């Protein structure tokens, strides 16, 4: 429900900022979640090929979008239209050690969207890639909820072929 509400808000934001209408079929939804960590990667494929100039410019859009969501949460507007997003936009960053349980006021909250990936020299992950030292279950894969219409013959069995196809949709 969280991602459903987030994507709904994202489609509204893109419509309001750029006058471009998108749906879930324009969003590549990738998953690298494990039993201990939630991790989704969304790639918006604009219908007529529009792109941000670079990752930094995209990051500016994302940060403004998150700012609007935070304002909607603070004013109470978000709770009526996207209650799950309102309750989970900001989460406690780390689990407290056992001896500090009950001190939730001291834990910092952070947005569930990682805005740190939109830097000048950031390398974006490719389908089936995983971070060094992580288990194979953390490999970036197409999410079960994905509605982006990959070509019928799309396959990830040939890594070189998958890389070319993924790069062509970004």
Secondary structure, DSSP 8 states (H G I E B T S, - for coil): -HHHHHHHHHHHHHHHHH-----GGGEEEEE---SS---EEEEE--TT----SSHHHHHHHHHHHHHHHHHHHHHTSHHHH-HHHHHHSEEESS---GGGTT-GGGS-EEESS-GGG-STT-----TT---TT--GGGS-EE-TT------TT--SSSHHHHHHHHHHH-
